[in-house]
Structure formats: C-alpha cells, structure tokens
C-alpha cells in the first residue's frame, strides 16, 4: 500500500516550500549584485536557448528603443555637464558653442 496523503501534503504542515511574492522579489532586486547575477543568467539563457523569431524581433525593437532613449536623454541633459565636468571639457564645449 502507498500513502497518498503524504504525497499530497495532507499532513497539515505547510511550512516547507513557499513561493516568493512579487514584493519579496522586488526587494531582492534592489540589491545590485543580485540584479546583476539574474541579468547575466537571463542573457546566457537567451544566448543558449533557441527563441522564436517573433520574440527575437520584439527584443531587438526594445533594445533599439532603449538605446535611443538613453541617447536622447544624454543629449538633452546639460545641467550636469555644466556643473560637474572638468574645466578643460567646459572650455572645449564653449569654443564649439554648445554651452
């Protein structure tokens, strides 16, 4: 005879394995080292596993959009460049006429 209640977890003690909630995962990703490790693992999985062409198209489009967003943001920020750059860079930019 086999014990079916033990396989189903019918013992009433449910403290063994619990799934993480979304808030717990968000607090884990606030630490930079864990987020970096997960990012590296995701990158390796994407490189190793074959992905469908539609998913590849969407990820390429998201990558291009994200890079253009960073480029446009960097081009339109001049307050940080004005205040925190060395004097030699500011002098060169004044001769070009951008500041």
MARVO-141732 format. One record per residue: chain; x, y, z of N, C-alpha, C, O, CB in turn; residue in three letters. Coordinates in steps of 0.02 Angstrom, whole numbers. Each point is the difference from the previous one (the first is absolute). Glycine has a CB too. Layout:
<unit: A neast: X nnorth: Y nup: Z caeast: X canorth: Y caup: Z ceast: X cnorth: Y cup: Z oeast: X onorth: Y oup: Z cbeast: X cbnorth: Y cbup: Z code: ALA>
...
// end
This chain:
<unit: A neast: 42 nnorth: -59 nup: 0 caeast: -42 canorth: 59 caup: 0 ceast: 44 cnorth: 62 cup: 0 oeast: 55 onorth: 1 oup: 28 cbeast: -146 cbnorth: -63 cbup: 32 code: UNK>
<unit: A neast: 66 nnorth: 113 nup: -92 caeast: 36 canorth: 64 caup: -1 ceast: -39 cnorth: 52 cup: 38 oeast: -62 onorth: -2 oup: 4 cbeast: 114 cbnorth: -27 cbup: -114 code: UNK>
<unit: A neast: -16 nnorth: 75 nup: 138 caeast: -31 canorth: 54 caup: 39 ceast: -12 cnorth: 59 cup: -46 oeast: 47 onorth: 36 oup: -17 cbeast: 10 cbnorth: -75 cbup: 124 code: UNK>
<unit: A neast: -118 nnorth: 49 nup: -127 caeast: -18 canorth: 53 caup: -48 ceast: -2 cnorth: 68 cup: 35 oeast: 14 onorth: 51 oup: -31 cbeast: -79 cbnorth: -134 cbup: -37 code: UNK>
<unit: A neast: 47 nnorth: 85 nup: 131 caeast: -6 canorth: 65 caup: 35 ceast: 68 cnorth: 33 cup: 10 oeast: 3 onorth: 61 oup: 2 cbeast: -104 cbnorth: -104 cbup: 55 code: UNK>
<unit: A neast: 154 nnorth: 4 nup: -50 caeast: 67 canorth: 30 caup: 8 ceast: 23 cnorth: 33 cup: -64 oeast: 34 onorth: 51 oup: 1 cbeast: -7 cbnorth: -137 cbup: 86 code: UNK>
<unit: A neast: -45 nnorth: 57 nup: -144 caeast: 21 canorth: 29 caup: -64 ceast: -39 cnorth: 63 cup: -15 oeast: 26 onorth: 45 oup: -33 cbeast: 3 cbnorth: -158 cbup: -8 code: UNK>
<unit: A neast: -90 nnorth: 118 nup: 64 caeast: -40 canorth: 59 caup: -12 ceast: 14 cnorth: 57 cup: 49 oeast: -24 onorth: 55 oup: -10 cbeast: -63 cbnorth: -129 cbup: -37 code: UNK>
<unit: A neast: 124 nnorth: 60 nup: 98 caeast: 12 canorth: 51 caup: 50 ceast: -57 cnorth: 7 cup: 48 oeast: -13 onorth: 54 oup: 26 cbeast: 83 cbnorth: 6 cbup: -106 code: UNK>
<unit: A neast: -106 nnorth: -114 nup: 93 caeast: -58 canorth: 2 caup: 42 ceast: 16 cnorth: -2 cup: 73 oeast: -45 onorth: -5 oup: 42 cbeast: -15 cbnorth: -49 cbup: -132 code: UNK>
<unit: A neast: 123 nnorth: 58 nup: 108 caeast: 19 canorth: -3 caup: 69 ceast: -17 cnorth: 62 cup: 39 oeast: 1 onorth: -1 oup: 62 cbeast: 88 cbnorth: -74 cbup: -96 code: UNK>
<unit: A neast: -105 nnorth: 130 nup: 0 caeast: -19 canorth: 61 caup: 34 ceast: 58 cnorth: 47 cup: 13 oeast: -11 onorth: 59 oup: 13 cbeast: -80 cbnorth: -122 cbup: 39 code: UNK>
<unit: A neast: 153 nnorth: 40 nup: -56 caeast: 58 canorth: 42 caup: 10 ceast: 22 cnorth: 28 cup: -67 oeast: 27 onorth: -36 oup: -42 cbeast: 10 cbnorth: -31 cbup: 144 code: UNK>
<unit: A neast: -49 nnorth: 132 nup: -114 caeast: 13 canorth: 31 caup: -64 ceast: 57 cnorth: 51 cup: 5 oeast: -1 onorth: 50 oup: -35 cbeast: -119 cbnorth: -68 cbup: 4 code: UNK>
<unit: A neast: 169 nnorth: 6 nup: 74 caeast: 54 canorth: 47 caup: 9 ceast: 62 cnorth: -18 cup: -41 oeast: 51 onorth: 34 oup: 8 cbeast: -95 cbnorth: -11 cbup: 105 code: UNK>
<unit: A neast: 42 nnorth: -72 nup: -155 caeast: 58 canorth: -23 caup: -37 ceast: 21 cnorth: 49 cup: -54 oeast: 45 onorth: 41 oup: 12 cbeast: -80 cbnorth: -156 cbup: 11 code: UNK>
<unit: A neast: 5 nnorth: 112 nup: -80 caeast: 19 canorth: 40 caup: -58 ceast: -56 cnorth: 51 cup: -13 oeast: -58 onorth: -19 oup: -9 cbeast: 127 cbnorth: -76 cbup: -40 code: UNK>
<unit: A neast: -50 nnorth: 158 nup: 47 caeast: -49 canorth: 52 caup: -15 ceast: 25 cnorth: 40 cup: -60 oeast: 60 onorth: 14 oup: -5 cbeast: -97 cbnorth: -8 cbup: 127 code: UNK>
<unit: A neast: -8 nnorth: 12 nup: -165 caeast: 18 canorth: 42 caup: -57 ceast: 10 cnorth: 72 cup: 22 oeast: -33 onorth: 23 oup: 47 cbeast: -31 cbnorth: -99 cbup: -124 code: UNK>
<unit: A neast: 109 nnorth: 110 nup: 43 caeast: 13 canorth: 71 caup: 17 ceast: -56 cnorth: 43 cup: -29 oeast: -25 onorth: -12 oup: -55 cbeast: 149 cbnorth: -9 cbup: 56 code: UNK>
<unit: A neast: -142 nnorth: 71 nup: 37 caeast: -49 canorth: 48 caup: -25 ceast: 36 cnorth: 52 cup: -43 oeast: 62 onorth: 4 oup: 1 cbeast: -136 cbnorth: -22 cbup: 100 code: UNK>
<unit: A neast: 37 nnorth: 58 nup: -138 caeast: 30 canorth: 51 caup: -44 ceast: 36 cnorth: 52 cup: 41 oeast: 53 onorth: 25 oup: -21 cbeast: -144 cbnorth: -43 cbup: -63 code: UNK>
<unit: A neast: 66 nnorth: 36 nup: 143 caeast: 34 canorth: 49 caup: 42 ceast: 67 cnorth: -26 cup: 25 oeast: 48 onorth: 38 oup: 6 cbeast: -160 cbnorth: 7 cbup: 29 code: UNK>
<unit: A neast: 115 nnorth: -110 nup: -20 caeast: 64 canorth: -30 caup: 21 ceast: 51 cnorth: 1 cup: -56 oeast: 59 onorth: 13 oup: 11 cbeast: -121 cbnorth: -86 cbup: 69 code: UNK>
<unit: A neast: 39 nnorth: 60 nup: -141 caeast: 45 canorth: 1 caup: -57 ceast: 24 cnorth: 71 cup: -13 oeast: 59 onorth: 11 oup: -17 cbeast: -118 cbnorth: -111 cbup: -33 code: UNK>
<unit: A neast: 15 nnorth: 149 nup: 57 caeast: 20 canorth: 70 caup: -10 ceast: 52 cnorth: 22 cup: 51 oeast: 46 onorth: 37 oup: -17 cbeast: -160 cbnorth: -13 cbup: -30 code: UNK>
<unit: A neast: 108 nnorth: -46 nup: 109 caeast: 50 canorth: 18 caup: 50 ceast: 66 cnorth: -34 cup: -14 oeast: 53 onorth: 27 oup: 16 cbeast: -143 cbnorth: -10 cbup: 69 code: UNK>
<unit: A neast: 89 nnorth: -78 nup: -114 caeast: 62 canorth: -32 caup: -19 ceast: 36 cnorth: 37 cup: -56 oeast: 62 onorth: 5 oup: 0 cbeast: -111 cbnorth: -114 cbup: 35 code: UNK>
<unit: A neast: 11 nnorth: 136 nup: -82 caeast: 30 canorth: 35 caup: -57 ceast: 25 cnorth: 69 cup: 18 oeast: 34 onorth: 32 oup: -40 cbeast: -108 cbnorth: -97 cbup: -34 code: UNK>
<unit: A neast: 58 nnorth: 90 nup: 133 caeast: 28 canorth: 64 caup: 21 ceast: 74 cnorth: -5 cup: 14 oeast: 37 onorth: 49 oup: -4 cbeast: -148 cbnorth: -18 cbup: 52 code: UNK>
<unit: A neast: 133 nnorth: -91 nup: -32 caeast: 72 canorth: -12 caup: 7 ceast: 30 cnorth: -8 cup: -69 oeast: -24 onorth: -40 oup: -40 cbeast: 9 cbnorth: -15 cbup: 154 code: UNK>
<unit: A neast: 66 nnorth: 93 nup: -128 caeast: 29 canorth: 1 caup: -67 ceast: 33 cnorth: -65 cup: -20 oeast: -1 onorth: -19 oup: -58 cbeast: 17 cbnorth: 139 cbup: 72 code: UNK>
<unit: A neast: 15 nnorth: -155 nup: 34 caeast: 36 canorth: -61 caup: -17 ceast: -47 cnorth: -56 cup: -21 oeast: 16 onorth: -39 oup: -45 cbeast: 73 cbnorth: 73 cbup: 124 code: UNK>
<unit: A neast: -147 nnorth: -38 nup: -48 caeast: -48 canorth: -51 caup: -19 ceast: -31 cnorth: 16 cup: -68 oeast: -10 onorth: -45 oup: -41 cbeast: -15 cbnorth: 23 cbup: 163 code: UNK>
<unit: A neast: 10 nnorth: 85 nup: -134 caeast: -27 canorth: 20 caup: -65 ceast: 50 cnorth: -13 cup: -56 oeast: -19 onorth: -22 oup: -54 cbeast: -52 cbnorth: 109 cbup: 110 code: UNK>
<unit: A neast: 135 nnorth: -74 nup: -43 caeast: 52 canorth: -13 caup: -50 ceast: 5 cnorth: -75 cup: -14 oeast: 6 onorth: -20 oup: -58 cbeast: 56 cbnorth: 123 cbup: 95 code: UNK>
<unit: A neast: -63 nnorth: -144 nup: 15 caeast: 4 canorth: -72 caup: -10 ceast: -59 cnorth: -27 cup: -39 oeast: 9 onorth: -42 oup: -44 cbeast: 55 cbnorth: 33 cbup: 151 code: UNK>
<unit: A neast: -124 nnorth: 33 nup: -92 caeast: -59 canorth: -22 caup: -37 ceast: 4 cnorth: 24 cup: -73 oeast: -19 onorth: -37 oup: -46 cbeast: -50 cbnorth: 39 cbup: 152 code: UNK>
<unit: A neast: 94 nnorth: 58 nup: -116 caeast: 7 canorth: 25 caup: -68 ceast: 49 cnorth: -40 cup: -42 oeast: -12 onorth: -14 oup: -58 cbeast: -15 cbnorth: 126 cbup: 101 code: UNK>
<unit: A neast: 82 nnorth: -132 nup: -11 caeast: 49 canorth: -42 caup: -36 ceast: -30 cnorth: -69 cup: -15 oeast: 10 onorth: -26 oup: -55 cbeast: 85 cbnorth: 87 cbup: 113 code: UNK>
<unit: A neast: -131 nnorth: -90 nup: -11 caeast: -32 canorth: -65 caup: -12 ceast: -52 cnorth: 4 cup: -56 oeast: -3 onorth: -45 oup: -42 cbeast: 22 cbnorth: 15 cbup: 161 code: UNK>
<unit: A neast: -58 nnorth: 83 nup: -120 caeast: -50 canorth: 8 caup: -53 ceast: 34 cnorth: 8 cup: -68 oeast: -24 onorth: -28 oup: -49 cbeast: -55 cbnorth: 81 cbup: 132 code: UNK>
<unit: A neast: 134 nnorth: -15 nup: -84 caeast: 36 canorth: 8 caup: -63 ceast: 29 cnorth: -66 cup: -25 oeast: -4 onorth: -15 oup: -60 cbeast: 32 cbnorth: 132 cbup: 94 code: UNK>
<unit: A neast: -1 nnorth: -157 nup: 11 caeast: 26 canorth: -65 caup: -20 ceast: -55 cnorth: -47 cup: -25 oeast: 10 onorth: -37 oup: -48 cbeast: 83 cbnorth: 52 cbup: 131 code: UNK>
<unit: A neast: -150 nnorth: -14 nup: -50 caeast: -56 canorth: -42 caup: -21 ceast: -24 cnorth: 21 cup: -69 oeast: -16 onorth: -43 oup: -42 cbeast: -18 cbnorth: 25 cbup: 162 code: UNK>
<unit: A neast: 31 nnorth: 83 nup: -133 caeast: -23 canorth: 24 caup: -65 ceast: 50 cnorth: -19 cup: -54 oeast: -19 onorth: -16 oup: -57 cbeast: -41 cbnorth: 112 cbup: 112 code: UNK>
<unit: A neast: 125 nnorth: -96 nup: -38 caeast: 50 canorth: -18 caup: -50 ceast: 0 cnorth: -76 cup: -14 oeast: 14 onorth: -20 oup: -57 cbeast: 55 cbnorth: 117 cbup: 95 code: UNK>
<unit: A neast: -85 nnorth: -137 nup: 11 caeast: 5 canorth: -73 caup: -8 ceast: -64 cnorth: -29 cup: -30 oeast: 2 onorth: -40 oup: -46 cbeast: 77 cbnorth: 36 cbup: 142 code: UNK>
<unit: A neast: -137 nnorth: 24 nup: -69 caeast: -63 canorth: -29 caup: -23 ceast: -23 cnorth: 32 cup: -66 oeast: 8 onorth: 60 oup: -9 cbeast: -39 cbnorth: -83 cbup: 128 code: UNK>
<unit: A neast: 5 nnorth: -17 nup: -164 caeast: -28 canorth: 29 caup: -61 ceast: -66 cnorth: 36 cup: 15 oeast: -45 onorth: -28 oup: 31 cbeast: 100 cbnorth: -63 cbup: -100 code: UNK>
<unit: A neast: -59 nnorth: 152 nup: 45 caeast: -61 canorth: 40 caup: 12 ceast: -39 cnorth: 7 cup: -65 oeast: 29 onorth: 0 oup: -54 cbeast: 29 cbnorth: 63 cbup: 147 code: UNK>
<unit: A neast: -123 nnorth: -57 nup: -87 caeast: -41 canorth: 9 caup: -60 ceast: 15 cnorth: 68 cup: -33 oeast: 18 onorth: 48 oup: 35 cbeast: -108 cbnorth: -121 cbup: 15 code: UNK>
<unit: A neast: 83 nnorth: 77 nup: -115 caeast: 17 canorth: 62 caup: -36 ceast: -39 cnorth: 61 cup: 24 oeast: 26 onorth: 56 oup: 1 cbeast: 2 cbnorth: -126 cbup: -99 code: UNK>
<unit: A neast: -91 nnorth: 61 nup: 118 caeast: -40 canorth: 56 caup: 23 ceast: 28 cnorth: 29 cup: 64 oeast: 2 onorth: 61 oup: 9 cbeast: -103 cbnorth: -111 cbup: -63 code: UNK>
<unit: A neast: 123 nnorth: 7 nup: 99 caeast: 30 canorth: 24 caup: 63 ceast: 67 cnorth: 34 cup: -14 oeast: 16 onorth: 50 oup: 33 cbeast: -73 cbnorth: -143 cbup: 29 code: UNK>
<unit: A neast: 95 nnorth: 68 nup: -109 caeast: 62 canorth: 34 caup: -19 ceast: -13 cnorth: 69 cup: -29 oeast: 37 onorth: 47 oup: 14 cbeast: 15 cbnorth: -159 cbup: -35 code: UNK>
<unit: A neast: -104 nnorth: 118 nup: -21 caeast: -17 canorth: 64 caup: -29 ceast: -20 cnorth: 51 cup: 54 oeast: 22 onorth: 57 oup: -1 cbeast: -59 cbnorth: -116 cbup: -103 code: UNK>
<unit: A neast: -4 nnorth: 37 nup: 151 caeast: -21 canorth: 45 caup: 54 ceast: 58 cnorth: 20 cup: 45 oeast: 4 onorth: 57 oup: 21 cbeast: -117 cbnorth: -109 cbup: -25 code: UNK>
<unit: A neast: 158 nnorth: 5 nup: 18 caeast: 56 canorth: 18 caup: 43 ceast: 49 cnorth: 46 cup: -36 oeast: 29 onorth: 44 oup: 32 cbeast: -41 cbnorth: -154 cbup: 27 code: UNK>
<unit: A neast: 21 nnorth: 102 nup: -124 caeast: 42 canorth: 46 caup: -38 ceast: -31 cnorth: 69 cup: -3 oeast: 35 onorth: 50 oup: 7 cbeast: 7 cbnorth: -145 cbup: -75 code: UNK>
<unit: A neast: -108 nnorth: 99 nup: 59 caeast: -34 canorth: 65 caup: -1 ceast: 5 cnorth: 34 cup: 69 oeast: 11 onorth: 60 oup: 3 cbeast: -89 cbnorth: -103 cbup: -92 code: UNK>
<unit: A neast: 70 nnorth: 5 nup: 142 caeast: 6 canorth: 29 caup: 68 ceast: 71 cnorth: 24 cup: 13 oeast: 9 onorth: 52 oup: 31 cbeast: -100 cbnorth: -128 cbup: 9 code: UNK>
<unit: A neast: 141 nnorth: 40 nup: -64 caeast: 69 canorth: 20 caup: 9 ceast: 14 cnorth: 65 cup: -37 oeast: 34 onorth: 44 oup: 27 cbeast: -1 cbnorth: -164 cbup: -14 code: UNK>
<unit: A neast: -57 nnorth: 126 nup: -74 caeast: 11 canorth: 62 caup: -38 ceast: -37 cnorth: 58 cup: 32 oeast: 28 onorth: 55 oup: 4 cbeast: -15 cbnorth: -122 cbup: -109 code: UNK>
<unit: A neast: -74 nnorth: 57 nup: 128 caeast: -37 canorth: 53 caup: 33 ceast: 35 cnorth: 22 cup: 64 oeast: 5 onorth: 60 oup: 13 cbeast: -112 cbnorth: -105 cbup: -60 code: UNK>
<unit: A neast: 132 nnorth: -2 nup: 86 caeast: 35 canorth: 16 caup: 62 ceast: 64 cnorth: 39 cup: -14 oeast: 16 onorth: 47 oup: 36 cbeast: -65 cbnorth: -150 cbup: 17 code: UNK>
<unit: A neast: 87 nnorth: 84 nup: -105 caeast: 62 canorth: 35 caup: -15 ceast: -13 cnorth: 70 cup: -26 oeast: 37 onorth: 47 oup: 16 cbeast: 16 cbnorth: -156 cbup: -41 code: UNK>
<unit: A neast: -106 nnorth: 118 nup: -15 caeast: -18 canorth: 68 caup: -24 ceast: -24 cnorth: 43 cup: 58 oeast: 15 onorth: 60 oup: 2 cbeast: -45 cbnorth: -107 cbup: -115 code: UNK>
<unit: A neast: -5 nnorth: 18 nup: 160 caeast: -22 canorth: 37 caup: 59 ceast: 59 cnorth: 24 cup: 41 oeast: 1 onorth: 57 oup: 23 cbeast: -105 cbnorth: -125 cbup: -20 code: UNK>
<unit: A neast: 155 nnorth: 26 nup: 6 caeast: 59 canorth: 21 caup: 36 ceast: 38 cnorth: 54 cup: -38 oeast: 25 onorth: 47 oup: 30 cbeast: -17 cbnorth: -161 cbup: 21 code: UNK>
<unit: A neast: -3 nnorth: 107 nup: -117 caeast: 34 canorth: 50 caup: -40 ceast: -34 cnorth: 68 cup: 3 oeast: 34 onorth: 51 oup: 9 cbeast: 4 cbnorth: -142 cbup: -84 code: UNK>
<unit: A neast: -104 nnorth: 92 nup: 69 caeast: -37 canorth: 63 caup: 2 ceast: 5 cnorth: 31 cup: 70 oeast: 7 onorth: 61 oup: 6 cbeast: -86 cbnorth: -103 cbup: -95 code: UNK>
<unit: A neast: 76 nnorth: 1 nup: 140 caeast: 6 canorth: 26 caup: 68 ceast: 69 cnorth: 31 cup: 11 oeast: 5 onorth: 53 oup: 30 cbeast: -87 cbnorth: -139 cbup: 10 code: UNK>
<unit: A neast: 134 nnorth: 53 nup: -64 caeast: 68 canorth: 26 caup: 8 ceast: 10 cnorth: 64 cup: -40 oeast: 38 onorth: 43 oup: 21 cbeast: 3 cbnorth: -159 cbup: -2 code: UNK>
<unit: A neast: -74 nnorth: 122 nup: -76 caeast: 8 canorth: 60 caup: -40 ceast: -34 cnorth: 61 cup: 30 oeast: 24 onorth: 57 oup: -8 cbeast: -17 cbnorth: -130 cbup: -92 code: UNK>
<unit: A neast: -63 nnorth: 63 nup: 134 caeast: -38 canorth: 57 caup: 26 ceast: 17 cnorth: 18 cup: 72 oeast: -29 onorth: 48 oup: 26 cbeast: -60 cbnorth: -81 cbup: -103 code: UNK>
<unit: A neast: 134 nnorth: -2 nup: 110 caeast: 21 canorth: 19 caup: 67 ceast: 61 cnorth: 44 cup: -6 oeast: 52 onorth: -22 oup: -23 cbeast: -97 cbnorth: -85 cbup: 74 code: UNK>
<unit: A neast: 38 nnorth: 170 nup: -32 caeast: 58 canorth: 44 caup: -1 ceast: 16 cnorth: 28 cup: 69 oeast: 54 onorth: 28 oup: 9 cbeast: -82 cbnorth: 0 cbup: -127 code: UNK>
<unit: A neast: -17 nnorth: -35 nup: 166 caeast: 13 canorth: 26 caup: 66 ceast: 56 cnorth: -40 cup: 34 oeast: 43 onorth: 30 oup: 32 cbeast: -162 cbnorth: 9 cbup: -23 code: UNK>
<unit: A neast: 118 nnorth: -105 nup: -15 caeast: 53 canorth: -40 caup: 31 ceast: 67 cnorth: 12 cup: -35 oeast: 51 onorth: 2 oup: 34 cbeast: -136 cbnorth: -87 cbup: -2 code: UNK>
<unit: A neast: 85 nnorth: 93 nup: -96 caeast: 61 canorth: 13 caup: -37 ceast: 29 cnorth: 67 cup: 20 oeast: 61 onorth: 8 oup: 5 cbeast: -102 cbnorth: -78 cbup: -100 code: UNK>
<unit: A neast: -1 nnorth: 118 nup: 106 caeast: 22 canorth: 67 caup: 17 ceast: 31 cnorth: 1 cup: 70 oeast: 50 onorth: 35 oup: 10 cbeast: -140 cbnorth: 13 cbup: -82 code: UNK>
<unit: A neast: 63 nnorth: -84 nup: 118 caeast: 22 canorth: 5 caup: 69 ceast: 54 cnorth: -49 cup: 19 oeast: 41 onorth: 16 oup: 44 cbeast: -153 cbnorth: 24 cbup: -17 code: UNK>
<unit: A neast: 115 nnorth: -98 nup: -56 caeast: 45 canorth: -52 caup: 25 ceast: 56 cnorth: -19 cup: -48 oeast: 40 onorth: -44 oup: 17 cbeast: -136 cbnorth: 2 cbup: 46 code: UNK>
<unit: A neast: 101 nnorth: 73 nup: -119 caeast: 54 canorth: -18 caup: -46 ceast: 62 cnorth: 40 cup: 16 oeast: -4 onorth: 55 oup: 28 cbeast: -80 cbnorth: -83 cbup: -117 code: UNK>
<unit: A neast: 142 nnorth: 0 nup: 72 caeast: 62 canorth: 38 caup: 12 ceast: 2 cnorth: 63 cup: -43 oeast: -35 onorth: 6 oup: -50 cbeast: 94 cbnorth: -113 cbup: 78 code: UNK>
<unit: A neast: -17 nnorth: 155 nup: -7 caeast: 2 canorth: 64 caup: -34 ceast: 24 cnorth: -7 cup: -72 oeast: -22 onorth: 38 oup: -43 cbeast: 45 cbnorth: 17 cbup: 152 code: UNK>
<unit: A neast: 21 nnorth: -103 nup: -123 caeast: 24 canorth: -8 caup: -68 ceast: -55 cnorth: -21 cup: -48 oeast: -3 onorth: 22 oup: -57 cbeast: 116 cbnorth: -52 cbup: 103 code: UNK>
<unit: A neast: -158 nnorth: -14 nup: -23 caeast: -56 canorth: -21 caup: -42 ceast: -48 cnorth: 58 cup: -11 oeast: -24 onorth: 10 oup: -55 cbeast: 35 cbnorth: -128 cbup: 97 code: UNK>
<unit: A neast: -25 nnorth: 157 nup: 12 caeast: -44 canorth: 57 caup: -8 ceast: 30 cnorth: 52 cup: -48 oeast: -37 onorth: 31 oup: -38 cbeast: -8 cbnorth: -51 cbup: 153 code: UNK>
<unit: A neast: 111 nnorth: 30 nup: -112 caeast: 31 canorth: 48 caup: -45 ceast: -5 cnorth: -23 cup: -72 oeast: -12 onorth: 40 oup: -44 cbeast: 91 cbnorth: -7 cbup: 135 code: UNK>
<unit: A neast: -70 nnorth: -98 nup: -104 caeast: -6 canorth: -25 caup: -67 ceast: -72 cnorth: 5 cup: -26 oeast: -11 onorth: 15 oup: -58 cbeast: 107 cbnorth: -92 cbup: 80 code: UNK>
<unit: A neast: -144 nnorth: 65 nup: 22 caeast: -69 canorth: 4 caup: -21 ceast: -21 cnorth: 73 cup: -12 oeast: -43 onorth: 12 oup: -43 cbeast: 18 cbnorth: -117 cbup: 106 code: UNK>
<unit: A neast: 54 nnorth: 152 nup: -27 caeast: -17 canorth: 70 caup: -12 ceast: 26 cnorth: 23 cup: -66 oeast: -31 onorth: 41 oup: -33 cbeast: 33 cbnorth: -19 cbup: 155 code: UNK>
<unit: A neast: 56 nnorth: -48 nup: -143 caeast: 27 canorth: 19 caup: -66 ceast: -44 cnorth: -28 cup: -56 oeast: -5 onorth: 30 oup: -53 cbeast: 121 cbnorth: -26 cbup: 102 code: UNK>
<unit: A neast: -146 nnorth: -63 nup: -38 caeast: -44 canorth: -29 caup: -50 ceast: -66 cnorth: 39 cup: -1 oeast: -31 onorth: 6 oup: -53 cbeast: 85 cbnorth: -119 cbup: 68 code: UNK>
<unit: A neast: -75 nnorth: 138 nup: 43 caeast: -61 canorth: 40 caup: 3 ceast: -60 cnorth: -38 cup: 26 oeast: -56 onorth: 23 oup: -9 cbeast: 101 cbnorth: 41 cbup: -84 code: UNK>
<unit: A neast: -35 nnorth: -122 nup: 125 caeast: -58 canorth: -38 caup: 24 ceast: -23 cnorth: 23 cup: 68 oeast: -57 onorth: -15 oup: 18 cbeast: 96 cbnorth: -81 cbup: -84 code: UNK>
<unit: A neast: 3 nnorth: 130 nup: 105 caeast: -22 canorth: 24 caup: 66 ceast: -3 cnorth: 76 cup: 0 oeast: -17 onorth: 30 oup: 50 cbeast: 67 cbnorth: -132 cbup: 6 code: UNK>
// end
